[in-house]
Amino acid sequence: MNTEDKVAITSRSFSANTQLIDELKTRYKNISLNTSGRTLAGDDLLNFLENQNKVIVGLEKFDEALIKQLPNLKVISKFGVGLNNIDLNIMKERSIALGFKEGTNKQSVAELALMHILVALRKVPSSKEDISNTIWSQKKGNELYGKTIGIIGFGNIGQKLAALLEPFQCSIIFYDNFVFSKEDLQSQFSDRTDSFINNLEQKSLDEVLTVADIISIHLPLLNETKNLIDVNALDKMKDNINIINTSRGGIVNENALFDFLTKNKNAFAAFDVFLDEPAFNNPLLTLNNFYATSHLGSMTEEGVLAMGLAAIDGLDENLSLIHISEPTRRYAISYAVFCL
């Protein structure tokens, strides 16, 4: 057992998970848990991290200003797969190692994306509202079977969603800045049939936007992806498009989406993420053709456990950033978030 390092857990969901806490206690003696029930920020976060050597981070913002005030910090391990809340450059500058494992939540998020697709196609939210208002409307929806699915971002989660869609015999087109060869696809889907692999087709972003019946977004939030789905992108889509976002808020311009959904009543969007969260006052929630969940993508018992165990491992099995000239993010095969 490590009796020297002090380990802080900023994630409130990790801190509430007894199985993860028990596992952490078998490895470290000195641990501090965020039992406040809220996401720490500002002075509260700084005070919580004072004199800590290692930290497991959830959605808390670890920017340059915070990290520079933590001289004892040696390791930041990520609980989850998004790194947009951590300043990797200042970590490199201060020789702080990164604990990170990709794909730990891919099953949970892909299943939620599939649920959102079905909700969108069958217009489920409006049916519940009608019943509550004593209206037995029986509005017609659409089947998923045989539809053209556009997946934007073909990394671990995008690939898992494609695999989940196999029984529906959809035409799957995908956009990614990494160019996949036939051999790449065969390697990634080695447990799938040749007919499934042959049905995967990489396209340009414009082609995906134009052709797809359903678009599911699976990208990290970076400068290159912020507002990727803007007015121009929306104008290229079908007027009855179904847009699913379970990745990060900010990739879709929410103001542009509000205008698009207002004008195109047959279109539908279902989001698990928003630019500002909690999204209690988001105008999108006033629309009948919009559905939302509260950033639940990873929130399954299995998903939380997988992410938590990976984060614990990352306290000791981590990556030094000091020899990396420039972090190169790959949207596709997320094995290498950094190319050495």
Buried (B, 14 or more C-beta within 10 A) or exposed (E): EBEEBBBBBBBBBBBBBEEBBEBBEEBBEBBBBBEEEEBBEEEEBBEBBEEBBBBBBBBBBBEEEBBEEBEEBBBBBBBBBBBBBBBBEBBBBBEBBBBBBBBBBBBBBBBBBBBBBBBBBBBBBBBEEBEEEEEEEEEEBBEBEEBBBBBBBBBBBBBBBBBBBBEBBBBBBBBBBBEBEEEBBEEBBEEBEEEBBEBBBBBEBEBBBEBBBBBBBBBBBBEEBBBBBBEEBBEBBBEEBBBBBBBBBBBBBBBBBBEBBBEBEEBBBBBBBBBEEEBEEBEBEEBEBBBBBEBBBBBBEEBBBBBBBBBBBBBBEBBEBEEBEEBEBBBBBBEEBBEE
